[in-house]
Amino acid sequence: MQILKNKKYFYSRGFTLIELLVVIIILAILATMLLIMFDPLAQIDKAKNAQRKQDFVQIRNALDTFYNDHGRYPLPSDFSSGSFPFGSSWTDSVNGTVYMKKVPQDPDCYTTGYCYVYKTNTNTTTPQWNILFARTSMPDSVRNKLTWDDIAKTCPAMRTVCPGFFDKRYDYCVLSGTIECSSIGVLPDPAVPNLPSQPPTQPPAQPGVDCSATGYFAVSAGLCNGLGADLSKKCLIHRQDGTGLTCYSAGGGSSCGGTICNH
């Protein structure tokens, strides 16, 4: 009978503090080992580098299409911005061909300033080659040890075409055509571009609308403030002047969905 009581006590008692600490330490060790094995930061870098390779495949295909249409690769003057439209759409200003609805941009461009770089021969009106450069993601300790042979592995053609060209800041590239090394020039220093801003959308103005029998709403930066029937002609006070308000009539499914009222 005593043996049964001892067994019942053994199975019903809880963990001691020491036992809990041992379990926590073991779990912490296992979690640390998993982090070391999988290294989430390294996995993120691999994903970004894979994206860069895929981006360059798409861009090079578009460049080859442009070459087939024009017998040359594009010059900076072919773009309204004066440079290759990374991060924007690419439409031919001559024939209206849409080569890319949105040209990819480096995933770290807006944080590190190292964006994709397009190089071609600007000394001629009919360039027959181009190079796309990118900076892959890696720890600084690894980048500082990069050698020419390391970079040549991620841009093999540079080993034989331009053996004297070396810039560890941009360690990945894709080439098309016969490269003229003397025309590559200097690769740019990092510069974080400004993110494009989206202006608030507003209903188009419709002058001459009779708003005497309806409510009004003063609108500024997408915010609506009810002005009631506008008996005091607040629309005249809060007119749009760049920093003021625009008055809209009620309707259109929402408080700001009506037409602009002109008095």
N, C-alpha and C positions, 0 to 999 in steps of 0.2 A: 504494500500500500504506500509506503514511504517512497519507493522508487517511482511510482506513478506521479506522486506529488512533485518530486524533483524534476521529472520530465516536463510536467505541466508548467513549472516555474521557468525552466530553461527556454521553452518555446514561446512563452508569453511575455518575457521581459523585453524592453526596448534596447536600442543601441546606446552604448555609453558615449561620452564626449570624445574619448580617444578613438573609438571605432569610427565615429562620424568624421573626425579629422583625417583619419587614414583614407577613408573613402573619397573625401574631397581632394586630398593630395593626389590620389591615383587618377581621379577624373581630370584634374588639372594637368597632370603629366601626359595623359592620353590626348587631351585637347591640344597641348603644345606640340606633341609629335605630329598630329594631324595638320596643324598649321604649317609646320616645317615641311611636311611631305607635299602638301598641295600648294603652299605659298600663294595666297590669293592675289597679292600684288603682281607676282610674276604671271599669273593666269590673265590678269587684266591687261598686262603689257602684251602678252601673246595675242589676245583678242584684237587689240588696237593694231598691232603689226599685220595681222591677217586682214583687217579691214583696209589698211593702206595698200596691200598687194591687190586686193579686189578693186579698190578705187582706181588704181593705175591701169588695170586691165580695161575697165570701162572707158577711162579717159583716152587711152591709146587707141581703142577702137573708134572713138569719135574723131580723133586726130587723123586716123587713116581714112575715114570717110571724107573728111575735109580735103585731104590730099587727093583723093580720087575725083573730087568735084572741081578742084582748082589747080591740080598739078604742082602743089606746094603745100608746106605746112604753114599754119597761121603766124602772122606777125603781131606784135603788141598793138600796132595801129589798126588791126582788124577788129578790135574791141573798143566799145565806147569808153570804157574805164581806162584804156591805155595799157592794160595788162590782162593776162589770162584770167577768165572769170571764175576762179575757184569760189565755190559757195553760192554762185548765182547761175542763172540760165545762160545758155550759149545759143544764140540765134544768129544766122548769117545775115548781115545787114544788106547784102546784095540780092540774094535770091529768097530770103526768108526761111531758109532751111533751119529747123530746130535740131541742132546736133546733140544737145543735152538739155533736158528740162531743168536740171540743177546739177552743175558740176560739183563733184565731191570735194570736200575740204578736209584737211588733216584733223583727226578727232581731238588733238591737243592744241589746235591753232589759236583758239581764243583764251587759252590759259598759259601756254608757254611762249607763244609768239612765233614758234617754228611752224610755218605753214608750207603747203606744197609750193614747189618752185618749177616754173616752165622756162626752159632755155631753148633758143634756136638761133640761127645765124641772122642777125639784124643788119648785116652788111650787104645784104642782097634783097631784092624784092621777091625772089622765088626760093626761099629756104628749102633745102632737101633733107633736113634732119631736125630732130628735137630731142630733148632730154627732160624727163620729169624727175625731180629730186624730192626726197622726204627724209625726215629724221625719225628713226624708229625709237620705240620706247625701251629704255634699259636703264639700270642704275648708273649714276655718275661714275662710280668706282670702276664699272666695266667699260664705260665709254672712254675714260681717260687712258685706258690701256689699249685702245684700238690701234691697229697698225694698217698699213696699206693693204697687206694681204687679207686682213679681216674685211675691209670695205670692198675689196675686189670680189669677195665671195657673194656679196649682196648686189653687186653691179659688175658681173664678170667681164662685160665688153670693155669696161674702162681699163682693165689690166693691159690689154693689148692696144687699145685705141689711144688712150691718153694716160700713159703710165706715170706722167709727172703730175697729174691732177690729184690732189689729196685734200679733203676737207672732212674731218671726222664729225663735224656738226650735222652733215647730211650724209648718212651712211647707206642709203638705199636709193636706187635710181633705175629707171627704165629708158632705154634708148630706141630710137627709130631712125633709120637712114644711116648715111655715112657721116660720122661726126668730124667736125673741124675743131680740134682742141683749142686753137688760138681764139676761137670765137665764143667759147663758153662764158668767159668773163668770171666775175667774182660772185659767189653766192651771197644772198642778203643776210644781214644780222636779224635776229628775232625781233619782230614788231607785232604786238597784239592789235589786230584790226578792230574797228568799232563794230559792234553788233548792229545790224539794220534795225531801225525803229519802225514800228507800225503805227501810223497815225490813226486816231479814233475815227471810225466810220460814222457818218451822219446822213440822214435822208437828204436828197438833192433839194435845193431851194426852188420854190415855185412862186415867183413874184405875182402880186395882184390878187392873192386869195383873200376872200372876205372872211375875216375871223371874228366878226363882231358878236356872234351868237354862240361861241364855244369857249372852252377853257383853254388855258395856255400853260406851257411848261418852259421854264428857262433851263437851257441845257449847256453844261460846261464839262468837258472831258468825260462825257458819257454819263454824267449825273443829272437827274431830273429834279427840279424843284417846282411844285405846283404853284401857279400864280392865279388860280381861280379864273374868273371871267375877265380878268385884266381890265377892270373898270378904270383903274388909275393909269392905264397905258404904260404898264411896266415894260412892255416890249420895246418902247421907245428908249427907256432908261437902260435896259439890259441888252441892248443890241450887240451884235457880233462886231468886235473891233480888234480881234486878234487875241485879246485877253479877257473880253467880256463874255456875255451870254447870248445865246440865240434862242428866240422864242418859237415854239412849235405849237400848232393846234393839237387838240386831243384827237385820238383816233388811231387807226392803223394797227390795232391789236395790242398796243402798249402805250404807256404814257408818253414815250418819246417817239412814237411811230407816225406822227402826223406830218403836216407840211409846215414849212417856215412861214410865219405871218409877217407881212410887211404892212405898216400903217402909213 
